[in-house]
Amino acid sequence: MGEEDEIWNLNELECHGNHILANQWMTPFVHIISASSGEVLSTIDLSGLPSGTSGDRNEVMNGIAWDEDSEGYWITGKNWTYMHLVSFSEGGNAPENPKTCKMKHQP
């Protein structure tokens, strides 16, 4: 990978199987990376997922967690009202069949 192909500001990492999912801080992108080679296999644009936030630039995507029972990834962010259960196909660039849950925030 050349310097022009490098991805910066990887924030949240989630390892599952032979893949590492990494969100790129301050962007709507999640990168699917091969755990064995470090190659970026896919870049997923999650800008279509509603956050339910005020639009403050600091309320960014910042959470990825594998859910074994649901066989999908939970995606959320700083002060988001919603979290989303999504699955990805290798080589895809959008989440498949996202499910959205409203979160309760404690004062």
PANU-164363 format. One line per field, with one value per residue (C-alpha): residue number from 0; x, y, z. Coordinates in steps of 0.02 Angstrom, whole numbers, plus 50000, padded with zeros to 5 digits. Example, Ala and Ser with C-alpha at 12.3 -4.5 7.8 and 13.67 -1.06 7.14 Angstrom:
2
resi: 0 1
u: 50615 50684
v: 49775 49947
w: 50390 50357
***
This chain:
107
resi: 0 1 2 3 4 5 6 7 8 9 10 11 12 13 14 15 16 17 18 19 20 21 22 23 24 25 26 27 28 29 30 31 32 33 34 35 36 37 38 39 40 41 42 43 44 45 46 47 48 49 50 51 52 53 54 55 56 57 58 59 60 61 62 63 64 65 66 67 68 69 70 71 72 73 74 75 76 77 78 79 80 81 82 83 84 85 86 87 88 89 90 91 92 93 94 95 96 97 98 99 100 101 102 103 104 105 106
u: 50000 50072 50065 49922 49821 49846 49693 49711 49617 49560 49464 49356 49417 49315 49394 49287 49351 49485 49422 49452 49318 49382 49284 49375 49356 49255 49191 49043 49161 49196 49341 49343 49524 49603 49676 49810 49870 49814 49733 49575 49445 49297 49249 49070 48980 48862 48805 48629 48606 48510 48598 48458 48584 48579 48703 48848 49007 49071 48924 49017 49008 49115 49057 49064 49024 48997 48836 48855 48669 48612 48762 48784 48874 48801 48848 48826 48911 48941 48772 48677 48493 48497 48606 48598 48620 48698 48784 48908 48955 49136 49164 49001 48994 48831 48756 48632 48461 48500 48391 48376 48345 48313 48425 48377 48499 48516 48525
v: 50000 50167 50322 50392 50235 50243 50262 50380 50405 50226 50236 50091 49916 49755 49586 49443 49290 49341 49520 49681 49815 49991 50152 50303 50443 50595 50502 50385 50248 50075 49980 49790 49736 49564 49515 49411 49529 49702 49732 49838 49723 49843 50018 50036 50204 50214 50393 50329 50266 50392 50449 50549 50680 50869 50875 50929 50880 50791 50668 50546 50360 50279 50104 49933 49772 49594 49510 49321 49286 49404 49371 49555 49711 49845 50019 50175 50340 50482 50538 50444 50411 50252 50100 49989 49802 49776 49642 49665 49561 49555 49678 49770 49955 49970 49880 49740 49738 49863 49854 50010 50020 50178 50193 50265 50394 50410 50589
w: 50000 49949 50056 49950 49991 50179 50289 50437 50601 50629 50791 50847 50803 50810 50771 50708 50618 50495 50484 50577 50561 50590 50589 50521 50647 50590 50435 50402 50342 50412 50333 50328 50342 50323 50492 50407 50270 50330 50160 50156 50081 50080 50133 50193 50191 50340 50310 50276 50454 50560 50717 50795 50850 50844 50701 50811 50719 50876 50876 50764 50733 50866 50907 50824 50916 50851 50911 50900 50930 50792 50679 50645 50704 50816 50755 50862 50899 51021 51092 50957 50993 50887 50868 50715 50691 50520 50419 50278 50127 50074 49934 49973 50006 50105 50254 50219 50305 50444 50599 50706 50894 50994 51147 51314 51379 51566 51631
***
